[in-house]
Amino acid sequence: MTLSTIKTPTSEQLQEVAGELGMSFSEEDLAQHLAALLPSFEAYNKIDQLPDEKPAVSYPRTPGYRPAAEENPY
């Protein structure tokens, strides 16, 4: 089972959003828009599933400290 970061909207959801924006589409137009969006959704989900290739940390960061007035005259 693969998890999707982006869930594909239904035609009803697209119609609802279009209505909120003052637009109306036929079922055929909605199907075409959804077909045009699907490759982008699929590509994003594939990229999101790739492992993070983080380099090894050579010099870990320390939390730091607030310098005293003598160290930071400005």
Rosetta silent file (secondary structure, phi, psi, omega in degrees, C-alpha in Angstrom):
SEQUENCE: MTLSTIKTPTSEQLQEVAGELGMSFSEEDLAQHLAALLPSFEAYNKIDQLPDEKPAVSYPRTPGYRPAAEENPY
SCORE:     score description
SCORE:     0.000 S_00000001
   1 L     0.000  123.886  177.966    0.000    0.000    0.000 S_00000001
   2 L  -104.052  140.264  178.212    1.457    3.349   -1.035 S_00000001
   3 L   -91.787  144.044  178.785    0.461    6.563    0.611 S_00000001
   4 L  -107.153  130.331  174.961   -0.286    9.599   -1.471 S_00000001
   5 L   -71.992  -44.910  177.960    0.804   13.031   -0.397 S_00000001
   6 L  -104.609  122.759  177.207   -1.594   14.612   -2.845 S_00000001
   7 L   -89.377  133.868 -179.100   -5.013   13.047   -3.013 S_00000001
   8 L   -70.109  126.161  179.765   -6.639   13.179   -6.428 S_00000001
   9 L   -72.299  153.991  175.425   -9.789   15.309   -6.309 S_00000001
  10 L   -85.433  167.115  176.194  -13.084   13.942   -7.544 S_00000001
  11 H   -60.395  -36.974  179.949  -15.109   15.606  -10.281 S_00000001
  12 H   -64.044  -40.581  178.678  -17.552   16.730   -7.588 S_00000001
  13 H   -65.984  -41.331  177.388  -14.738   18.412   -5.644 S_00000001
  14 H   -63.132  -40.972  179.115  -13.494   20.164   -8.773 S_00000001
  15 H   -63.699  -39.056  178.987  -17.031   21.331   -9.551 S_00000001
  16 H   -64.208  -45.190  178.787  -17.372   22.659   -5.990 S_00000001
  17 H   -64.467  -42.573  178.420  -14.115   24.619   -6.225 S_00000001
  18 H   -59.357  -42.503  178.479  -15.090   25.955   -9.639 S_00000001
  19 H   -62.311  -39.949  178.300  -18.414   27.106   -8.170 S_00000001
  20 H   -63.641  -27.855  179.066  -16.613   28.879   -5.317 S_00000001
  21 L   -92.657    5.898  178.787  -14.570   30.711   -7.949 S_00000001
  22 L    77.126   24.356 -179.488  -17.691   31.671   -9.911 S_00000001
  23 L  -117.544  157.425  173.838  -17.018   29.214  -12.734 S_00000001
  24 L  -137.599  140.537 -178.309  -19.020   26.325  -14.091 S_00000001
  25 L  -129.920  149.764  172.980  -17.807   23.390  -16.158 S_00000001
  26 L   -75.826  165.554  177.654  -19.497   20.568  -17.967 S_00000001
  27 H   -60.295  -35.740  178.514  -18.711   17.008  -16.892 S_00000001
  28 H   -65.181  -43.451  178.133  -16.592   16.649  -20.025 S_00000001
  29 H   -62.881  -42.778  179.055  -14.564   19.773  -19.151 S_00000001
  30 H   -61.332  -41.792  179.248  -14.059   18.519  -15.588 S_00000001
  31 H   -63.396  -38.572  178.607  -12.860   15.156  -16.892 S_00000001
  32 H   -68.043  -41.858  178.020  -10.375   16.909  -19.181 S_00000001
  33 H   -64.019  -43.471  179.612   -9.061   19.119  -16.374 S_00000001
  34 H   -63.476  -41.350  178.211   -8.707   16.126  -14.085 S_00000001
  35 H   -63.395  -34.091  178.769   -6.888   14.179  -16.820 S_00000001
  36 H   -73.472  -29.904 -178.909   -4.508   17.126  -17.263 S_00000001
  37 H   -81.969  -30.018 -173.894   -3.818   17.308  -13.497 S_00000001
  38 H   -54.411  -45.846  179.963   -3.287   13.582  -12.886 S_00000001
  39 H   -59.371  -36.940  178.460    0.269   13.315  -14.287 S_00000001
  40 H   -67.531  -42.984  178.370    1.430   16.141  -12.013 S_00000001
  41 H   -61.296  -45.439 -178.906   -0.189   14.541   -8.959 S_00000001
  42 H   -63.818  -42.192 -179.982    1.351   11.169   -9.776 S_00000001
  43 H   -64.724  -43.482  179.520    4.801   12.674  -10.359 S_00000001
  44 H   -62.289  -42.692  179.962    4.684   14.596   -7.082 S_00000001
  45 H   -64.410  -36.561  177.384    3.633   11.475   -5.179 S_00000001
  46 H   -65.841  -44.159  179.444    6.502    9.482   -6.732 S_00000001
  47 H   -62.719  -40.786 -178.536    9.020   12.167   -5.788 S_00000001
  48 H   -64.912  -25.830 -178.960    7.632   12.309   -2.251 S_00000001
  49 H   -83.937  -11.305  179.595    8.181    8.552   -1.862 S_00000001
  50 L   -68.109  147.598  178.823   11.882    8.758   -2.763 S_00000001
  51 L   -70.456  148.457  175.598   14.297    8.421    0.156 S_00000001
  52 L   -76.548  122.995  179.802   15.942   11.554    1.453 S_00000001
  53 L   -97.316   77.256 -178.991   19.592   11.446    0.461 S_00000001
  54 L   -88.036  134.623  178.246   20.999   13.542    3.269 S_00000001
  55 L   -70.831  156.222  176.802   24.779   13.814    3.493 S_00000001
  56 L   -65.006  143.730 -179.448   26.534   12.738    6.665 S_00000001
  57 L   -84.765  115.603  179.528   27.015   15.542    9.159 S_00000001
  58 L   -83.434  -38.980 -177.585   30.725   16.277    9.530 S_00000001
  59 L  -130.694   94.101 -177.641   30.359   19.164   11.956 S_00000001
  60 L   -64.184  146.997  179.522   27.120   19.054   13.948 S_00000001
  61 L   -76.005  144.826  175.227   25.604   22.387   14.878 S_00000001
  62 L  -102.497  161.758 -179.108   25.630   23.464   18.472 S_00000001
  63 L   -67.145  -18.609  178.670   22.823   25.446   20.051 S_00000001
  64 L    81.037 -175.200 -179.918   25.121   28.465   20.325 S_00000001
  65 L  -155.515  160.116  176.793   25.042   31.189   22.970 S_00000001
  66 L   -83.503  123.592 -178.200   24.314   34.877   23.290 S_00000001
  67 L   -68.731  148.026  175.896   27.628   36.762   23.206 S_00000001
  68 L   -72.213  163.553 -177.867   28.501   39.025   26.100 S_00000001
  69 L   -58.805  -34.365  179.766   28.723   42.763   25.495 S_00000001
  70 L   -65.477  -31.800 -179.314   32.521   42.534   25.467 S_00000001
  71 L   -80.907  -27.243 -175.036   32.401   40.057   22.582 S_00000001
  72 L  -133.393   85.434 -176.893   29.828   42.013   20.590 S_00000001
  73 L   -69.282  -10.710 -178.660   30.159   45.760   21.044 S_00000001
  74 L   -96.113    0.000    0.000   27.445   46.427   18.449 S_00000001
